[in-house]
């Protein structure tokens, strides 16, 4: 008798299904047994009125406290006042003041040694005739006695300059007066004598 292969496959699948259902049933029974056993176990219930007693002194940390020592400082002995000790001279200048005075003295000496600075002069004559240069010089002496004339000669030209002015504004005041006699007078930058520039009186005094 020959068994058809399809029939063999069908019988195999039926046996597999039966095995799986048996396994599922077994697992369900196992779970149910565990639940029942755990439910029937005796539960230890701690009543609220019972006190918990256990000695924890062995595990508690221990710290040793030492009282800090209080050190009293001895007060310094006050020296006996000696009436013979001379008092510090309050009016005596400090060393800084002495150095400052020496520096100021040095600067004043340097300033005194400086005779000339940059300033202005009025040029009233430029020409080749010496008599005209001398006439311009004498005119300055007569009309403006506080101004000093300066005559320079570079062959063949004579130049006559007047005054020692620190500021151009001072020279401009005199320029208007000098142009009444010398219309070609001009202001030029020059090195001037400091002392003589301080002696120049205002131009209004000559009006």
C-alpha positions as CSV (number, residue, x, y, z in Angstrom):
1,X,0.0,0.0,0.0
2,X,1.5,3.3,-1.1
3,X,0.8,6.4,1.1
4,X,0.4,9.7,-0.7
5,X,3.0,12.3,0.2
6,X,0.3,15.0,0.7
7,X,-1.3,12.8,3.3
8,X,2.0,12.4,5.1
9,X,2.4,16.3,5.2
10,X,-1.1,16.6,6.6
11,X,-0.5,14.1,9.4
12,X,2.8,15.8,10.3
13,X,1.1,19.2,10.5
14,X,-1.7,17.8,12.7
15,X,0.9,16.3,15.1
16,X,2.8,19.6,15.2
17,X,-0.4,21.5,16.0
18,X,-1.2,19.0,18.8
19,X,2.4,19.4,20.2
20,X,2.0,23.2,20.3
21,X,-1.3,23.1,22.0
22,X,0.1,20.7,24.6
23,X,3.1,23.1,25.2
24,X,0.7,26.1,25.6
25,X,-1.4,24.2,28.0
26,X,1.6,23.2,30.0
27,X,2.9,26.7,30.2
28,X,-0.5,28.0,31.3
29,X,-0.6,25.4,34.0
30,X,2.9,26.3,35.2
31,X,2.0,30.0,35.5
32,X,-1.2,29.2,37.3
33,X,0.7,27.0,39.8
34,X,3.3,29.7,40.5
35,X,0.6,32.3,41.2
36,X,-1.3,29.9,43.6
37,X,1.9,29.0,45.5
38,X,2.9,32.7,45.9
39,X,-0.7,33.5,47.1
40,X,-0.7,30.8,49.7
41,X,2.7,31.8,51.1
42,X,2.6,33.1,54.7
43,X,3.0,36.8,54.8
44,X,4.9,38.5,57.6
45,X,3.0,41.6,58.5
46,X,4.7,44.1,60.8
47,X,2.2,45.6,63.1
48,X,2.2,49.4,63.5
49,X,2.4,49.1,67.2
50,X,5.6,47.1,67.3
51,X,8.9,49.1,67.9
52,X,12.0,48.5,65.7
53,X,15.0,47.8,67.9
54,X,18.5,47.4,66.6
55,X,21.9,48.5,67.9
56,X,23.6,50.7,65.4
57,X,26.3,52.1,67.6
58,X,28.9,49.8,66.0
59,X,28.4,51.3,62.5
60,X,28.0,54.9,63.5
61,X,31.0,57.2,62.7
62,X,32.9,58.5,65.6
63,X,34.6,62.0,65.8
64,X,36.9,63.2,68.4
65,X,36.5,66.8,69.4
66,X,39.3,68.7,71.1
67,X,38.7,72.0,72.7
68,X,40.8,74.7,71.1
69,X,43.3,76.2,73.5
70,X,42.9,79.9,74.1
71,X,46.2,81.8,74.0
72,X,46.2,85.1,75.8
73,X,48.6,87.6,74.3
74,X,50.8,89.5,76.7
75,X,50.5,93.2,76.3
76,X,53.8,94.9,75.2
77,X,55.4,96.7,78.0
78,X,55.1,100.4,77.5
79,X,58.5,102.1,77.7
80,X,58.9,104.7,80.4
81,X,58.6,108.1,79.0
82,X,61.8,110.0,79.0
83,X,61.4,113.7,79.3
84,X,65.0,114.2,78.1
85,X,64.3,112.8,74.6
86,X,64.2,115.7,72.1
87,X,61.1,116.1,70.1
88,X,61.2,115.7,66.3
89,X,61.5,119.0,64.5
90,X,58.2,119.3,62.6
91,X,59.4,122.4,60.7
92,X,62.4,120.6,59.3
93,X,62.0,120.1,55.5
94,X,62.0,116.6,54.1
95,X,64.6,115.2,51.8
96,X,62.1,115.3,49.0
97,X,61.8,119.1,49.4
98,X,65.6,119.4,49.3
99,X,65.9,117.5,46.1
100,X,63.1,119.5,44.6
101,X,64.8,122.8,45.5
102,X,68.0,121.6,44.0
103,X,66.3,120.7,40.7
104,X,64.5,124.1,40.7
105,X,67.8,125.9,41.2
106,X,69.3,124.0,38.3
107,X,66.4,124.9,36.1
108,X,66.6,128.6,37.1
109,X,70.3,128.6,36.3
110,X,69.6,127.1,32.9
111,X,66.9,129.6,32.2
112,X,69.1,132.5,33.1
113,X,71.7,131.2,30.7
114,X,69.2,131.4,27.8
115,X,69.4,134.9,26.3
116,X,67.6,134.6,23.0
117,X,64.3,133.1,21.9
118,X,62.3,133.0,18.7
119,X,60.4,136.2,18.2
120,X,59.8,139.1,15.7
121,X,61.5,142.3,14.5
122,X,60.4,145.0,12.1
123,X,62.6,145.5,9.1
124,X,62.5,149.2,8.1
125,X,65.3,149.6,5.6
126,X,67.0,147.5,2.9
127,X,69.4,149.2,0.6
128,X,73.0,149.9,-0.6
129,X,73.4,153.4,0.9
130,X,75.1,153.5,4.3
131,X,73.9,157.1,5.1
132,X,70.2,156.0,4.7
133,X,70.8,153.0,7.0
134,X,72.3,155.3,9.6
135,X,69.4,157.8,9.1
136,X,66.9,154.9,9.8
137,X,68.9,153.9,12.9
138,X,68.9,157.5,14.3
139,X,65.1,157.8,13.5
140,X,64.4,154.8,15.7
141,X,66.5,156.2,18.6
142,X,64.5,159.5,18.4
143,X,61.0,158.2,17.8
144,X,61.1,154.9,19.7
145,X,63.7,155.0,22.5
146,X,62.5,151.7,24.0
147,X,63.2,149.9,20.7
148,X,66.7,148.8,19.8
149,X,67.8,149.1,16.1
150,X,70.0,146.4,14.6
151,X,72.1,147.2,11.5
152,X,73.5,144.2,9.5
153,X,75.6,144.4,6.3
154,X,75.9,141.7,3.7
155,X,77.9,143.1,0.8
156,X,76.5,145.2,-0.8
157,X,73.2,145.5,1.2
158,X,72.4,147.2,4.5
159,X,69.5,146.0,6.6
160,X,68.0,147.8,9.6
161,X,65.7,145.9,11.9
162,X,63.9,147.3,15.0
163,X,62.8,145.9,18.3
164,X,62.7,142.6,20.2
165,X,59.1,141.3,20.2
166,X,58.1,138.0,21.7
167,X,54.6,138.1,20.0
168,X,53.7,139.2,16.5
169,X,50.7,141.2,17.9
170,X,53.1,143.5,19.7
171,X,55.2,144.1,16.6
172,X,52.0,144.8,14.6
173,X,51.2,147.7,16.9
174,X,54.5,149.4,16.2
175,X,54.4,148.6,12.5
176,X,51.5,151.0,11.9
177,X,53.5,153.8,13.6
178,X,56.8,153.1,11.7
179,X,55.0,152.9,8.3
180,X,54.2,156.6,8.7
181,X,57.9,157.2,8.0
182,X,58.9,153.9,6.3
183,X,56.0,152.6,4.2
184,X,58.0,149.4,3.1
185,X,58.5,148.2,6.7
186,X,57.6,144.6,7.3
187,X,57.6,142.1,10.2
188,X,60.1,139.3,10.1
189,X,60.7,136.3,12.4
190,X,64.1,136.6,14.2
191,X,66.0,135.6,17.3
192,X,65.3,138.3,20.0
193,X,66.8,139.3,23.3
194,X,64.6,138.1,26.2
195,X,65.5,141.0,28.6
196,X,65.0,143.7,25.9
197,X,61.7,142.2,24.9
198,X,60.4,142.5,28.4
199,X,61.4,146.2,28.4
200,X,59.3,147.1,25.4
201,X,56.5,149.4,26.3
202,X,53.1,149.2,24.6
203,X,52.8,151.1,21.3
204,X,49.9,153.2,22.7
205,X,52.4,155.1,24.8
206,X,53.9,156.6,21.7
207,X,50.7,158.0,20.3
